[in-house]
Amino acid sequence: MSGFQDGSRATGMSPLLAGGIVVGVLGLSALVGRRNAPDPSHPVIRNWYRRLDKPAFTPPDAVFGAVWPMLETGMAVGGYRLLRREPSARRSASVGLWLVTTGMIGGWTELFFRERALASSAAASGAMLATTAAYVATTHKVDRVAQATAVPLLGWLAFATALAMRIWQRNPTAGAPR
């Protein structure tokens, strides 16, 4: 078995199976997110998003496009490392929180962009923040590298939750039928 840099041994899933799970989970989340992207390939979503009253601290669209691949890469590395770890209750809890968090990423885009459910998407963002915080806390005793790869996501989600709340507050009727 190959080892980790900290000297521990990888005795969990095979590299191929762990990699396949990571690619499948994050790939599905990315497909859902892509389906709801406010870009030129989705003009109705794009026009609706552009018309929203957004706070001054809203980043330019290009920032979102640059940040998310990096965050998802971190989650991929973390998930892979966890799946390769020896099975234990802590590892299972960490993997479960990883699955919930990554699944919620794509689900959030469905709520916000496709359903235009601003209140629900703000609540979902807060829930993602909570599951990510739990993931970071739980993963600490399983694999510190996996933990570290999720810290940027935790910071981004704190910001994104504040942004989602402000957008909802400033656009109470934006979820009205199209």
N, C-alpha and C positions, 0 to 999 in steps of 0.2 A: 504494500500500500504506500502511496506517496504521502509525504508529510506536509505540514504547514510550516510557515516560517517560524512560528513560536515553538517548534519542536514537537508539537502534538501530531498524532497520526490521523489521517483521514480513514475512517472505518465505516462511513455511512454509504450512501449510494455510489454507484459507479460514476465516473466522470461523464460518460455518455448519457446515462439516465438523468443525472442531475442537470446537465446542460440542456437536455431535451425538455425537461420540465420548465426550466427557466425561460428558454426560448418560447415555449408554448404559452406560458402564463403572461409573460410580458408582451409577446407578439399579439395575443388576443386583446390585451388592454390597449396596445398601440393601434390595432385595427379599429376598435371602437372609438378611440380618440380621434383617429384620422377621419372616420365617418362623420364626425361632428365638428371638424376644424372650420374656423371662420376664415377660410382662405378663398381665393378666386374660384376654386372648383366647387364651392358651396355658396353661391351668391346670395341666396336667401338668408342663410345663417350669417354670412359676412355683413350684409346690409343691416340686419337686426342688431348685431353686435356693435357696429359702428354708430348706430343711432342711440345706444344706451348713454345715459349720463354717468360718466365714470369719474372717480376722484382724480385729483392732480397727480397722485402717486402711482397711477396705473402705468406700468412699463409699456414701451412701444411693443408692437406685435413681434418684432424680431427678437426681443428678449425672451419671450415665451418659447419661440422656436429654437433658441440656443440653449435655454436652461433645461427644458424637459429631457432632451436626449442624455444630457450629463446626469441628471437625477435618476433616470431609468437605468443607465449603465451602472451607477452605484448600486441600485437595488438588484440588478442582475448579478453583480459580483457578490453581494451579500447573500442573496438567495442561494447561489451556487455553493458558496462556502458552507452555508448552514446545511444544505442537503448532503454535503460530503462529510459532515461531522458524524461522530458516533451517535446513534439514536439514544435519546434520553427524554425525560419529561420537559426539561428546559428547551431542548432543541425542538421538540414538537410544538411547544408554545411559541417559540420564535418563528418557526416555519408557518404556523397557522396565522400569526400576525402579519408575516410577510405576504402570505396569500391574500388575506383580507385587504391589506393596504394596497397592493398592486392591483387587485380587482376593483377597488374603489376609484382608482385613478381614471380608468376608462369610464366607469359608471358616472363619475362627476361630470364629464363632458356631455354625456347623454342628458343628464338633468339640466345643466346650464344652457348648452347650445341648442340641443334638439327639442327638449321639452319646454325650455324657457321658464323653468321652475326655479326662480331666483331664491326664494326662501328655502326651498328644499336643498338647493345646491349649496347655499351658505351653511346649512345644518350638516350636509354631507362633508363639506370641507372641514368643519369642526370635528366631525367624527374621524375623518382621515388623519387630522392632526393628533387626535387622541390615540388612534391605533398605531400611528408612527411613533409617538412618544412611548407607548407600551412596548413596541418592537425594539426600540433603542434600549430601553431599560432591561428588557428580558434577554436580549441578545448579548448584553455585556458579559454574562458569565458563560456564554457558549462560544463566541468568536468575536474578539474585539475588532478585528478588521471588518467583519460584517456589520458590527455596530457602527463603526466610523463611517462606512459608506452610506448609512442612512441619516446621519446628522445633517448634511446639507438639505435633504428632503424635509426634515423636521423644520429647519429654519424657513425654507421656502413655503411650506404649508402654513406656518404661523402668519407669514406675510399674505399668502393667498386667501386665508380665512378672513383676515381683516379686509382685504380687497373685496371678496365676495359679499361680506356683510354690508359694506358701504355701497356697492352697486345695487344690492337689493333695497337698501334704505332709500337710495336716490331714484329708484325706478320701480315703485310699488305696483305699477300696472303693466310693466313690460312683458309679463308673462301672458298677457291677454291673447286670445286666439289670433292666428295669423291672418 
